[in-house]
Amino acid sequence: MDILNMIQFLIYQHLVKSIYDQVFVPFEHIESYVFELLILVLIFYMEIRIYILKIHKNMIH
């Protein structure tokens, strides 16, 4: 795991924690798998954006 991935992972963790604290703690009746699914979708979306940016940069150079 390189540095960039580690930083991304830490940012994800922090975001997830803060989102969870702000939004989901008051709604503890929400099923945990729904929350996990949302996180997976978010991370997947971010990864795709990063991947597209990398491809875009490579095309320019």
N, CA, C and O of each residue as an XYZ file, in Angstrom:
244
protein
N       0.856     -1.198      0.000
C       0.000      0.000      0.000
C       0.892      1.249      0.000
O       1.684      1.448      0.921
N       0.762      2.067     -1.010
C       1.606      3.262     -1.062
C       1.013      4.398     -0.229
O      -0.090      4.291      0.307
N       1.769      5.476     -0.138
C       1.405      6.588      0.757
C       0.057      7.192      0.366
O      -0.781      7.469      1.224
N      -0.140      7.393     -0.930
C      -1.382      8.012     -1.401
C      -2.599      7.191     -0.981
O      -3.594      7.737     -0.504
N      -2.510      5.883     -1.162
C      -3.621      5.019     -0.758
C      -3.864      5.083      0.739
O      -5.008      5.085      1.193
N      -2.776      5.136      1.506
C      -2.925      5.226      2.963
C      -3.621      6.517      3.363
O      -4.505      6.516      4.220
N      -3.219      7.614      2.741
C      -3.841      8.910      3.037
C      -5.320      8.869      2.667
O      -6.173      9.312      3.437
N      -5.619      8.334      1.485
C      -7.015      8.206      1.064
C      -7.810      7.404      2.083
O      -8.922      7.775      2.458
N      -7.221      6.298      2.523
C      -7.901      5.430      3.479
C      -8.191      6.168      4.779
O      -9.283      6.052      5.336
N      -7.213      6.926      5.260
C      -7.401      7.688      6.497
C      -8.485      8.745      6.328
O      -9.299      8.958      7.227
N      -8.492      9.404      5.177
C      -9.531     10.408      4.899
C     -10.901      9.742      4.879
O     -11.850     10.250      5.476
N     -11.006      8.602      4.190
C     -12.267      7.862      4.170
C     -12.725      7.532      5.581
O     -13.885      7.735      5.938
N     -11.787      7.014      6.384
C     -12.124      6.646      7.761
C     -12.659      7.847      8.526
O     -13.665      7.757      9.230
N     -11.976      8.960      8.377
C     -12.385     10.170      9.087
C     -13.763     10.633      8.622
O     -14.619     10.966      9.441
N     -13.972     10.653      7.313
C     -15.262     11.057      6.758
C     -16.376     10.150      7.255
O     -17.434     10.607      7.688
N     -16.111      8.873      7.180
C     -17.119      7.903      7.603
C     -17.469      8.109      9.070
O     -18.641      8.097      9.446
N     -16.443      8.299      9.895
C     -16.676      8.498     11.330
C     -17.504      9.757     11.579
O     -18.458      9.729     12.357
N     -17.145     10.851     10.928
C     -17.865     12.102     11.171
C     -19.297     12.033     10.636
O     -20.232     12.521     11.272
N     -19.456     11.419      9.453
C     -20.808     11.257      8.910
C     -21.639     10.392      9.855
O     -22.795     10.695     10.149
N     -21.026      9.320     10.317
C     -21.737      8.418     11.227
C     -22.155      9.145     12.496
O     -23.297      9.030     12.941
N     -21.216      9.900     13.079
C     -21.507     10.621     14.324
C     -22.624     11.641     14.132
O     -23.493     11.786     14.992
N     -22.598     12.342     13.010
C     -23.563     13.421     12.798
C     -24.936     12.908     12.388
O     -25.960     13.414     12.848
N     -24.950     11.902     11.519
C     -26.202     11.530     10.869
C     -26.817     10.270     11.468
O     -28.016     10.223     11.742
N     -25.986      9.252     11.667
C     -26.555      7.936     11.942
C     -26.711      7.611     13.419
O     -27.526      6.763     13.783
N     -25.938      8.277     14.278
C     -26.081      7.995     15.708
C     -27.494      8.336     16.212
O     -28.048      7.564     16.995
N     -28.096      9.456     15.797
C     -29.479      9.718     16.227
C     -30.489      8.705     15.675
O     -31.589      8.569     16.211
N     -30.117      8.002     14.613
C     -31.046      7.061     13.972
C     -30.501      5.642     14.095
O     -30.177      5.000     13.096
N     -30.404      5.169     15.320
C     -29.772      3.863     15.513
C     -30.650      2.712     15.057
O     -30.186      1.574     14.987
N     -31.903      2.985     14.747
C     -32.764      1.918     14.246
C     -32.471      1.567     12.792
O     -32.914      0.529     12.300
N     -31.714      2.445     12.090
C     -31.336      2.160     10.704
C     -30.437      0.924     10.683
O     -29.515      0.802     11.489
N     -30.711      0.028      9.769
C     -29.914     -1.198      9.676
C     -28.476     -0.879      9.288
O     -28.222     -0.017      8.447
N     -27.550     -1.579      9.907
C     -26.133     -1.283      9.669
C     -25.723     -1.603      8.235
O     -24.841     -0.946      7.683
N     -26.357     -2.608      7.625
C     -25.941     -2.962      6.267
C     -26.269     -1.844      5.273
O     -25.570     -1.678      4.274
N     -27.325     -1.082      5.543
C     -27.654      0.056      4.678
C     -26.531      1.084      4.732
O     -26.099      1.610      3.706
N     -26.067      1.358      5.950
C     -24.976      2.303      6.138
C     -23.712      1.818      5.438
O     -23.031      2.591      4.765
N     -23.404      0.532      5.602
C     -22.218     -0.032      4.959
C     -22.323      0.068      3.447
O     -21.339      0.364      2.770
N     -23.499     -0.175      2.924
C     -23.715     -0.068      1.483
C     -23.460      1.358      1.007
O     -22.808      1.565     -0.017
N     -23.968      2.337      1.745
C     -23.732      3.739      1.397
C     -22.245      4.062      1.373
O     -21.767      4.746      0.468
N     -21.520      3.573      2.361
C     -20.079      3.826      2.414
C     -19.389      3.199      1.212
O     -18.532      3.821      0.585
N     -19.764      1.968      0.893
C     -19.159      1.296     -0.256
C     -19.410      2.077     -1.538
O     -18.509      2.240     -2.360
N     -20.629      2.554     -1.705
C     -20.963      3.341     -2.891
C     -20.127      4.614     -2.938
O     -19.599      4.983     -3.987
N     -20.012      5.281     -1.789
C     -19.222      6.511     -1.715
C     -17.767      6.257     -2.086
O     -17.187      6.988     -2.888
N     -17.181      5.217     -1.498
C     -15.778      4.902     -1.771
C     -15.603      4.519     -3.236
O     -14.645      4.946     -3.881
N     -16.518      3.722     -3.757
C     -16.462      3.314     -5.157
C     -16.494      4.539     -6.069
O     -15.723      4.635     -7.024
N     -17.397      5.477     -5.761
C     -17.515      6.710     -6.529
C     -16.216      7.512     -6.484
O     -15.749      8.001     -7.512
N     -15.635      7.646     -5.297
C     -14.378      8.387     -5.151
C     -13.253      7.718     -5.936
O     -12.474      8.397     -6.605
N     -13.166      6.396     -5.857
C     -12.125      5.659     -6.577
C     -12.258      5.877     -8.079
O     -11.262      6.089     -8.770
N     -13.476      5.826     -8.577
C     -13.699      6.039    -10.008
C     -13.278      7.447    -10.404
O     -12.649      7.633    -11.445
N     -13.612      8.429     -9.598
C     -13.207      9.809     -9.900
C     -11.695      9.937     -9.944
O     -11.147     10.561    -10.853
N     -11.016      9.347     -8.960
C      -9.551      9.407     -8.923
C      -8.977      8.718    -10.156
O      -8.048      9.227    -10.783
N      -9.532      7.563    -10.499
C      -9.073      6.799    -11.653
C      -9.240      7.613    -12.939
O      -8.334      7.657    -13.771
N     -10.395      8.255    -13.096
C     -10.660      9.082    -14.277
C      -9.689     10.253    -14.334
O      -9.181     10.586    -15.405
N      -9.428     10.880    -13.190
C      -8.464     11.983    -13.154
C      -7.085     11.519    -13.597
O      -6.403     12.223    -14.342
N      -6.665     10.333    -13.144
C      -5.361      9.796    -13.539
C      -5.308      9.584    -15.044
O      -4.332      9.967    -15.689
N      -6.341      8.983    -15.607
C      -6.394      8.747    -17.052
C      -6.342     10.081    -17.790
O      -5.628     10.226    -18.782
N      -7.099     11.041    -17.300
C      -7.158     12.363    -17.922
C      -5.774     13.014    -17.928
O      -5.354     13.571    -18.942
N      -5.071     12.946    -16.804
C      -3.719     13.502    -16.719
C      -2.787     12.824    -17.710
O      -1.983     13.485    -18.367
N      -2.895     11.504    -17.815
C      -2.032     10.759    -18.727
C      -2.290     11.146    -20.176
O      -1.359     11.182    -20.981
N      -3.519     11.431    -20.513
C      -3.851     11.835    -21.881
C      -3.257     13.203    -22.208
O      -2.795     13.431    -23.326
N      -3.271     14.110    -21.233
C      -2.769     15.465    -21.465
C      -1.265     15.444    -21.723
O      -0.779     16.131    -22.621
N      -0.522     14.655    -20.936
C       0.940     14.645    -21.058
C       1.385     13.881    -22.289
O       2.583     13.772    -22.548
